[in-house]
Amino acid sequence: MKNLAIAVFNDEYGTHLRDVVVKTVEDAGVNVVYGEKDAFDPTETNFSSIATAVKASKPGTASIGIYKFDANNKPVFDHAQQGSVPKS
């Protein structure tokens, strides 16, 4: 993998995850093309603009994953292939 795009919630978990991932992949020679400093509102329910921005950054062959939490604070993972918009 040469390029990586990452999109995280603007909360403690999301920004910490982003910082660890960015450092790890950059140390491995991967170029972060989207999300190195960005984060989005944790209450976001429409990910289409985020998915469009990620795709436009040309991260290479990849998939888009959105982690979120349900009403019981359990992690939920929505997954869509690149070019698709994750369901909210």
SERO-993286 format. One line per field, with one value per residue: z, y negated, x negated of N, C-alpha, C, O in turn. Coordinates in nm, 2 decimals. Example, Ala and Ser with C-alpha at 12.3 -4.5 7.8 and 13.67 -1.06 7.14 Angstrom:
% SERO-993286
n_z = 0.78,0.71
n_y = 0.57,0.22
n_x = -1.32,-1.28
ca_z = 0.78,0.71
ca_y = 0.45,0.11
ca_x = -1.23,-1.37
c_z = 0.78,0.79
c_y = 0.33,0.00
c_x = -1.32,-1.29
o_z = 0.85,0.80
o_y = 0.33,-0.11
o_x = -1.42,-1.34
END
This chain:
% SERO-993286
n_z = 0.00,-0.09,-0.05,0.19,0.32,0.59,0.80,1.08,1.38,1.56,1.84,2.15,2.13,1.84,1.74,1.87,1.77,1.50,1.52,1.61,1.40,1.17,1.24,1.25,0.99,0.83,0.93,0.81,0.55,0.41,0.25,0.38,0.25,0.31,0.59,0.78,0.97,1.00,1.13,1.19,1.29,1.57,1.58,1.32,1.06,0.79,0.56,0.31,0.19,0.32,0.23,-0.04,-0.04,0.06,-0.14,-0.35,-0.28,-0.37,-0.25,-0.34,-0.41,-0.19,0.09,0.24,0.57,0.84,1.17,1.44,1.73,1.89,2.06,2.30,2.34,2.21,1.97,1.62,1.29,0.98,0.64,0.32,-0.03,-0.20,-0.36,-0.31,-0.10,0.24,0.44,0.67
n_y = 0.12,-0.21,-0.46,-0.60,-0.67,-0.81,-0.84,-0.97,-0.99,-1.30,-1.27,-1.15,-0.88,-0.85,-1.04,-0.97,-0.71,-0.78,-0.92,-0.73,-0.54,-0.70,-0.76,-0.51,-0.40,-0.60,-0.57,-0.33,-0.40,-0.47,-0.69,-0.93,-1.03,-1.15,-1.28,-1.31,-1.52,-1.57,-1.53,-1.42,-1.52,-1.34,-1.29,-1.26,-1.13,-1.10,-0.99,-1.04,-1.27,-1.26,-1.01,-1.06,-1.26,-1.11,-0.92,-1.09,-1.16,-0.97,-0.71,-0.47,-0.12,-0.02,0.02,-0.14,-0.20,-0.25,-0.32,-0.31,-0.36,-0.18,-0.23,-0.11,-0.16,0.02,0.12,0.07,0.18,0.05,0.13,0.07,0.12,-0.05,-0.35,-0.32,-0.44,-0.44,-0.30,-0.47
n_x = -0.09,-0.06,0.06,0.28,0.60,0.77,1.05,1.19,1.39,1.43,1.34,1.21,1.13,1.13,0.95,0.72,0.68,0.64,0.40,0.22,0.24,0.16,-0.11,-0.22,-0.19,-0.31,-0.57,-0.63,-0.65,-0.42,-0.21,0.00,0.29,0.53,0.70,0.50,0.49,0.76,1.09,1.42,1.76,1.88,2.16,2.24,2.43,2.46,2.25,2.18,2.04,1.80,1.71,1.69,1.48,1.27,1.24,1.18,0.92,0.76,0.66,0.57,0.62,0.86,1.07,1.36,1.42,1.64,1.64,1.86,2.07,2.33,2.65,2.60,2.34,2.17,1.93,1.99,1.95,1.95,1.92,1.80,1.72,1.46,1.56,1.82,2.09,2.08,2.34,2.54
ca_z = 0.00,-0.10,0.00,0.29,0.37,0.72,0.85,1.22,1.46,1.64,1.98,2.21,2.07,1.70,1.72,1.92,1.67,1.38,1.54,1.61,1.26,1.09,1.28,1.22,0.85,0.78,0.96,0.72,0.42,0.35,0.24,0.42,0.15,0.36,0.73,0.88,1.08,1.00,1.20,1.17,1.40,1.61,1.56,1.18,1.01,0.65,0.53,0.16,0.16,0.37,0.14,-0.17,-0.02,0.07,-0.28,-0.43,-0.24,-0.44,-0.16,-0.40,-0.39,-0.05,0.13,0.34,0.69,0.94,1.30,1.52,1.84,1.90,2.18,2.42,2.34,2.15,1.83,1.50,1.17,0.84,0.54,0.17,-0.12,-0.25,-0.46,-0.26,0.01,0.35,0.49,0.81
ca_y = 0.00,-0.34,-0.57,-0.57,-0.77,-0.77,-0.93,-0.93,-1.08,-1.40,-1.24,-1.11,-0.75,-0.86,-1.12,-0.89,-0.60,-0.84,-0.96,-0.60,-0.48,-0.78,-0.75,-0.37,-0.38,-0.68,-0.50,-0.22,-0.45,-0.49,-0.83,-0.95,-1.13,-1.22,-1.26,-1.32,-1.61,-1.59,-1.44,-1.46,-1.52,-1.21,-1.27,-1.25,-1.01,-1.09,-0.98,-1.05,-1.37,-1.20,-0.90,-1.13,-1.32,-1.00,-0.86,-1.19,-1.17,-0.86,-0.63,-0.34,-0.01,-0.01,0.01,-0.24,-0.15,-0.35,-0.26,-0.39,-0.29,-0.18,-0.29,-0.04,-0.19,0.13,0.08,0.12,0.15,0.05,0.15,0.06,0.12,-0.19,-0.40,-0.31,-0.52,-0.36,-0.32,-0.53
ca_x = 0.00,-0.14,0.14,0.39,0.69,0.83,1.15,1.22,1.47,1.36,1.36,1.08,1.10,1.11,0.83,0.60,0.67,0.59,0.26,0.14,0.23,0.08,-0.25,-0.26,-0.19,-0.42,-0.70,-0.64,-0.67,-0.29,-0.17,0.14,0.34,0.65,0.74,0.39,0.53,0.90,1.18,1.56,1.85,1.93,2.30,2.26,2.51,2.46,2.11,2.15,1.94,1.67,1.67,1.65,1.35,1.17,1.22,1.11,0.78,0.70,0.58,0.54,0.72,0.89,1.21,1.39,1.49,1.69,1.67,1.95,2.12,2.47,2.71,2.54,2.20,2.09,1.88,2.05,1.86,2.02,1.82,1.84,1.61,1.42,1.65,1.96,2.11,2.13,2.47,2.54
c_z = 0.00,-0.04,0.09,0.32,0.49,0.76,0.99,1.28,1.54,1.79,2.03,2.14,1.92,1.67,1.76,1.82,1.55,1.40,1.54,1.47,1.17,1.12,1.23,1.07,0.78,0.81,0.87,0.57,0.34,0.35,0.28,0.34,0.20,0.51,0.83,1.00,1.09,1.08,1.18,1.29,1.44,1.59,1.41,1.14,0.86,0.61,0.39,0.13,0.21,0.27,0.00,-0.15,-0.01,-0.07,-0.36,-0.40,-0.30,-0.35,-0.22,-0.38,-0.24,-0.03,0.23,0.46,0.79,1.07,1.38,1.64,1.85,2.03,2.31,2.42,2.29,2.01,1.72,1.38,1.05,0.74,0.40,0.09,-0.17,-0.36,-0.42,-0.14,0.13,0.40,0.64,0.90
c_y = -0.12,-0.45,-0.52,-0.69,-0.72,-0.88,-0.88,-1.04,-1.18,-1.38,-1.18,-0.97,-0.77,-0.93,-1.04,-0.77,-0.66,-0.87,-0.84,-0.54,-0.56,-0.76,-0.61,-0.35,-0.47,-0.63,-0.39,-0.26,-0.47,-0.64,-0.85,-1.07,-1.20,-1.18,-1.27,-1.41,-1.63,-1.49,-1.50,-1.45,-1.38,-1.18,-1.26,-1.12,-1.00,-1.10,-1.00,-1.15,-1.33,-1.10,-0.96,-1.19,-1.22,-0.94,-0.96,-1.20,-1.06,-0.77,-0.50,-0.24,0.01,0.00,-0.10,-0.17,-0.26,-0.28,-0.36,-0.31,-0.30,-0.24,-0.23,-0.06,-0.07,0.08,0.15,0.09,0.16,0.05,0.14,0.06,-0.02,-0.23,-0.39,-0.41,-0.44,-0.39,-0.38,-0.45
c_x = -0.09,-0.07,0.25,0.47,0.76,0.93,1.19,1.32,1.38,1.39,1.22,1.04,1.05,0.98,0.70,0.58,0.60,0.44,0.17,0.13,0.14,-0.07,-0.30,-0.28,-0.30,-0.56,-0.73,-0.65,-0.54,-0.26,-0.02,0.20,0.47,0.67,0.62,0.42,0.68,0.97,1.32,1.65,1.90,2.08,2.34,2.34,2.51,2.31,2.08,2.04,1.80,1.62,1.62,1.51,1.24,1.14,1.14,0.96,0.70,0.60,0.53,0.65,0.74,1.03,1.23,1.46,1.52,1.72,1.76,2.00,2.27,2.52,2.65,2.39,2.11,2.05,1.96,1.96,1.95,1.91,1.87,1.72,1.58,1.52,1.80,1.97,2.16,2.27,2.46,2.62
o_z = 0.08,0.03,0.06,0.33,0.50,0.75,1.00,1.24,1.58,1.85,1.94,2.11,1.88,1.59,1.70,1.79,1.50,1.32,1.49,1.43,1.10,1.02,1.17,1.02,0.69,0.73,0.84,0.48,0.22,0.46,0.22,0.35,0.13,0.55,0.94,1.11,1.18,1.11,1.15,1.38,1.35,1.60,1.38,1.20,0.81,0.62,0.34,0.04,0.14,0.24,-0.06,-0.24,-0.06,-0.10,-0.44,-0.48,-0.28,-0.37,-0.15,-0.33,-0.17,-0.12,0.29,0.44,0.81,1.07,1.37,1.64,1.81,2.11,2.41,2.50,2.33,1.94,1.73,1.38,1.02,0.75,0.37,0.13,-0.17,-0.45,-0.48,-0.09,0.11,0.39,0.71,1.02
o_y = -0.14,-0.54,-0.42,-0.80,-0.61,-1.00,-0.77,-1.15,-1.14,-1.46,-1.15,-0.96,-0.72,-0.89,-1.05,-0.75,-0.60,-0.83,-0.84,-0.50,-0.51,-0.75,-0.60,-0.30,-0.43,-0.64,-0.35,-0.18,-0.50,-0.71,-0.78,-1.18,-1.30,-1.07,-1.24,-1.38,-1.70,-1.38,-1.62,-1.37,-1.31,-1.07,-1.25,-1.01,-0.89,-1.21,-0.98,-1.13,-1.36,-1.10,-0.91,-1.18,-1.24,-0.93,-0.92,-1.25,-1.06,-0.77,-0.43,-0.28,0.05,0.00,-0.14,-0.10,-0.35,-0.19,-0.48,-0.19,-0.40,-0.29,-0.29,0.00,-0.06,0.02,0.27,-0.02,0.27,-0.02,0.19,0.01,-0.11,-0.15,-0.46,-0.45,-0.36,-0.51,-0.33,-0.48
o_x = -0.18,-0.13,0.32,0.42,0.79,0.90,1.23,1.33,1.27,1.46,1.14,0.92,0.95,0.90,0.60,0.46,0.50,0.36,0.06,0.02,0.06,-0.15,-0.41,-0.38,-0.37,-0.65,-0.85,-0.66,-0.54,-0.29,0.07,0.15,0.52,0.65,0.65,0.38,0.72,0.93,1.34,1.61,1.95,2.12,2.46,2.31,2.54,2.24,1.96,1.96,1.70,1.50,1.52,1.43,1.13,1.03,1.06,0.88,0.57,0.48,0.46,0.76,0.65,1.11,1.14,1.56,1.44,1.80,1.74,1.97,2.33,2.44,2.66,2.32,1.99,2.13,1.99,1.91,2.00,1.81,1.98,1.61,1.68,1.55,1.88,1.87,2.25,2.31,2.38,2.62
END
